[in-house]
């Protein structure tokens, strides 16, 4: 085939390929046109449906979107706060990397905070007392041994800061003595026996008796005192630990689950409001008494779980809950109005319980009789706004001890129980007062010398 024939064949191939491509483009344009028609039909359908939209879709919103609200400025930022630096390291380029010229001046472009705890071995100070002889009268003189506020006591070698750390780890951190030993040996290179740790904790507790006595006296003079109790084993024998607390004080004592503990703790002169649950040991208190609504509502809830299909129980529970919420929401500066509202709520609650008091078939009869028995002790918080309606604060004060009990199983001797209650009272009070427990313990030990 000559050159003219080859050129003609190549031209025909190119023309055929161009024709095929034009046909494919025409077909694609037809498909696009069809899709555009369908899209237009759907848009018209959506527009003419009055906002109903396509079947199965949410209705189209006809209302214009409101303008975005301006973000309320916060009083302070909630980002991670930077700490006050104890050292500063300046990083700067000394010479220009391009021409080698020495650079001067400059400004802080950015900063990066690095926090580190350096290894801190124990510091051992050897106090030497030098004896000197008078050259005139030949008498010998030695300075008196006075390490007040430095060491725990005359028979101890541990300083106040170290003792504060040990006691805080034991009480606030709830660490076993073995773990405290490991920490001191690993971090501070200090080897102490378990017996010395126990002795240190007991000595600190002895020094805290006066402070705990002050806490008890403050509670006895308070207007409102919450009380609660939980189990505490001593040398494998069952017993109870009681808590008596105010917003700023907390006092623990171990004893039997009887009214004797209440009388001995509060004393004969206590005239405030006692806040407690419905346990019988609290019944004998002759003063104003507020019973815990959380316990009552919890019992009502448990009863509804057992009898979910009882309509009278559900209606009665709703009425009791509504009266409680009405009492919680009530607020007034008028004492007479508060007392009148308290009396009104008591009457309405008794009216709601009346039909079930003697009904042997009513599942809520027992709770109704409890309400009738303690009717005057349920809405004291309405007449006195300083009284909370629940005993939740007392239950929360026991959680620390309950966790400690789960770890240790209790104490092993009366001395251990006394030390535990003393330190628990101190640390719980510092916790309520938002004090640093380590610093508070150190200040307390130093002040115990005075």
Buried (B, 14 or more C-beta within 10 A) or exposed (E): EEEEEEEEEEEEEEEEEEEEEEEEEEEEEEEEEEEEEEEEEEEEEBEEEEEEBEEEEEEEEEEEEEEEEEEEEEEEEEEEEEEEEEEEEEEEEEEEEEEEEEEEEEEEEEEEEEEEEEEEEBEEEEEEEEEEEEEEEEEEEEEEEEBEBEBBBEEBEBBBBBBBBBBBBBBBEBBEBEEBBEBBEEEBEBEBEEEBBBBBBBBBBBBBEEBBEEBBEBBBBBEBBBBBBBEBBBEEEEBBBBBBBBEEBBBBBBBEBEBEBBBEBBEEEBEBBBBBBBEEBBEEBEEBBBBBBBBBBEBBEEBBEEEEEBEBBEEBBEBBBEBBEBBBEBEEEEEEEBBBBBBBBBEBBBEBBEBBBEEEEBBBBEBBBBBEEBBEBBBBBBBBEEBBBBBBBBBEBBEBBBEBBEEBEBBBEEEBBBBBBBBBBBBBBBBBEEBEBBEBBBBBBBEBEE
